[in-house]
Amino acid sequence: MGFVDLIVNLLRDPRTAIAGWIAAGPFAAYGCIFLIVFIETGVVFFPFLPGDSLLFASGFFAQGGGFNIFLLLGIAWAAAIIGDQCNFMIGHFFGTKIVASGKVKAMTPERMAKSEAFLDKWGHLAIFLGRFFPFIRTFVPFIAGMGGMKWHDFVVFNILGGITWSTMFTLLGYFFGGIPVVQEHFEFLIVGIIAVSLVPTVIGLVRSRKKKGGAEKAE
């Protein structure tokens, strides 16, 4: 199965997709969790991967014994922390060239500007807070590395943010995923998590376009 098929199946039917990973064995199951979380947070080319919903659904399977909750949390922590660290290093060593190339289509001027503004407003705390916003959690460590943030400042908030974000969504699935109403509408809930997590990004893009339009009219 290719990586694209893996993501499509996960979005289409998360329970069936994750159950398939578990049936394939612990290496495949934990490996897929690590891979998706790591790539979403660590590779600037893939900010659209469903990290929040993946952790929630995985937490639900930990309740039924498909995953060991402690091992699952450890895998999620490692993927989130190492992923952001890699993203920081990519930004530090190759950021300017990547942006100048224009080849990263997800790296639109609006998203970059929003991430930069978020980093400017919150400083080092943006590394922690950015974890909870899709796209921003991918771009902020990249911009921090490109902008010359000191590594020892970055790593503290990276660890705190990675552990808090992954623990929160995993335990939400673990404690609430088995509730009957959640079970009956599991796929809709996953879509809802994705939609809600994207709201701040959409609002930011709309505001950015309005400001841009207002500036053009003023000219």
C-alpha positions in Angstrom: 0.0 0.0 0.0 1.3 3.4 -1.0 1.5 6.3 1.4 -1.2 8.2 -0.5 -3.6 5.2 -0.2 -2.8 4.9 3.5 -3.8 8.5 4.1 -6.9 8.3 1.9 -8.1 5.1 3.7 -7.5 6.8 7.1 -9.6 9.8 6.2 -12.3 7.7 4.6 -12.7 5.1 7.4 -10.3 5.7 10.3 -11.5 2.7 12.3 -11.1 0.2 9.5 -7.7 1.7 8.5 -6.3 1.5 12.0 -7.8 -1.9 12.6 -6.0 -3.1 9.4 -2.7 -1.7 10.8 -3.2 -3.6 14.0 -4.1 -6.8 12.2 -0.8 -6.5 10.3 1.1 -6.6 13.5 2.5 -4.2 16.1 5.4 -3.0 14.0 3.0 -1.9 11.2 0.5 -0.4 13.6 2.9 1.7 15.7 5.0 2.4 12.7 2.1 4.0 10.8 1.3 6.2 13.9 4.9 7.3 14.2 5.2 7.9 10.4 2.2 10.1 10.0 2.7 12.2 13.1 6.4 12.6 12.3 5.8 13.6 8.7 3.1 16.1 9.6 5.2 17.9 12.1 8.6 17.2 10.6 8.3 17.7 6.9 7.2 21.1 5.6 5.8 19.5 2.4 3.0 17.7 4.3 1.1 20.1 6.6 -2.3 18.6 5.7 -1.9 15.2 7.3 -4.6 14.4 10.0 -2.5 14.3 13.1 -5.2 15.3 15.6 -7.8 12.9 14.3 -5.3 10.1 14.0 -4.3 10.4 17.7 -7.9 10.5 18.8 -8.8 7.3 16.8 -5.6 5.6 18.0 -6.5 6.4 21.6 -9.9 4.7 21.1 -8.2 1.5 19.9 -5.9 1.6 23.0 -9.0 1.3 25.1 -10.0 -2.0 23.4 -6.5 -3.4 23.7 -5.4 -2.9 20.1 -2.7 -0.6 21.3 -0.9 -0.4 24.6 -1.8 3.1 25.8 1.7 3.8 27.4 3.6 2.6 24.3 1.2 4.5 22.1 1.8 7.7 24.1 5.6 7.1 23.9 5.4 6.6 20.1 3.3 9.8 19.7 5.7 11.8 21.9 8.8 10.7 20.1 7.2 11.3 16.6 6.0 14.8 17.6 9.3 15.9 19.3 11.7 14.4 16.7 9.5 15.7 13.9 9.5 19.3 15.0 13.3 19.0 15.7 13.8 17.9 12.1 11.6 20.6 10.8 13.6 23.2 12.7 16.9 21.9 11.3 15.4 21.9 7.7 14.5 25.5 8.2 17.8 26.4 9.7 19.9 24.8 6.9 17.7 24.9 3.8 14.8 27.3 4.6 15.8 30.2 2.5 16.5 28.0 -0.6 13.2 26.1 -0.1 11.1 29.3 0.1 13.0 30.9 -2.8 12.4 27.8 -5.0 8.6 28.2 -4.7 8.2 24.4 -5.2 6.4 23.8 -1.9 2.8 24.6 -3.0 1.4 24.3 0.5 3.7 27.1 1.6 1.5 29.9 0.3 2.3 33.5 1.1 -0.8 33.7 3.3 0.1 30.6 5.4 3.7 31.8 5.7 2.6 35.3 6.8 0.2 33.9 9.3 2.8 31.6 10.8 5.4 34.4 10.9 2.9 36.7 12.6 2.0 33.9 15.1 5.7 33.5 15.9 6.3 37.3 16.2 3.3 37.7 18.6 4.0 34.7 20.9 7.8 34.4 20.6 9.2 31.1 22.0 5.7 30.2 23.3 4.5 30.0 19.7 6.4 26.6 19.4 4.1 25.3 22.2 0.9 26.9 21.1 1.4 26.3 17.4 1.0 22.5 18.0 -2.7 22.9 18.3 -3.2 24.5 14.9 -2.9 22.6 11.6 -0.4 24.1 9.1 0.9 26.5 11.8 2.4 23.5 13.7 4.2 22.5 10.5 5.4 26.0 9.5 6.3 27.6 12.8 9.3 25.3 13.6 10.5 25.7 10.0 10.3 29.5 10.3 11.9 29.4 13.7 14.9 27.5 12.3 15.1 29.8 9.3 14.9 32.9 11.5 17.8 31.8 13.7 16.0 30.9 16.9 18.5 29.3 19.3 18.2 25.6 19.5 18.2 25.4 23.3 15.2 27.8 23.4 13.4 25.9 20.7 13.9 22.4 22.2 12.3 23.2 25.6 9.0 24.4 24.0 9.2 21.6 21.4 9.2 18.9 24.1 6.5 20.6 26.2 4.3 21.2 23.1 4.8 17.7 21.6 4.0 15.9 24.8 0.9 18.1 25.7 -0.6 18.0 22.2 -0.2 14.2 21.5 -1.2 13.3 25.1 -4.4 15.4 24.9 -5.8 14.0 21.7 -4.7 10.4 22.4 -6.4 10.4 25.9 -9.5 12.1 24.5 -9.9 9.1 22.2 -9.0 6.7 25.0 -11.5 8.0 27.5 -14.3 9.1 25.3 -14.0 7.0 22.1 -16.0 4.1 23.6 -19.1 6.2 24.4 -22.0 4.8 22.4 -22.9 8.1 20.8 -19.3 8.6 19.8 -19.2 5.0 18.4 -22.4 5.6 16.3 -21.0 8.8 14.8 -17.3 8.0 14.9 -16.5 9.0 11.3 -18.5 12.3 11.6 -16.6 13.1 14.8 -13.3 12.6 13.1 -14.4 14.9 10.3 -15.6 17.3 13.0 -12.1 17.3 14.7 -10.5 18.0 11.4 -12.9 20.8 10.6 -12.7 22.5 14.0 -8.9 22.3 14.0 -8.9 24.1 10.6 -11.2 26.9 11.7 -8.4 29.2 13.0 -6.4 28.7 9.8 -9.5 29.5 7.6 -10.3 32.6 9.7 -6.7 33.8 9.4 -6.8 33.3 5.6 -10.1 35.3 5.3 -8.7 38.1 7.5 -5.5 38.2 5.4 -7.4 38.4 2.2 -9.6 41.2 3.6 -6.6 43.2 4.7 -5.0 42.7 1.4 -8.1 43.8 -0.5 -8.4 46.8 1.8 -4.8 47.8 1.1 -5.3 47.5 -2.6 -8.4 49.7 -2.5 -6.6 52.3 -0.4 -3.9 52.5 -3.1 
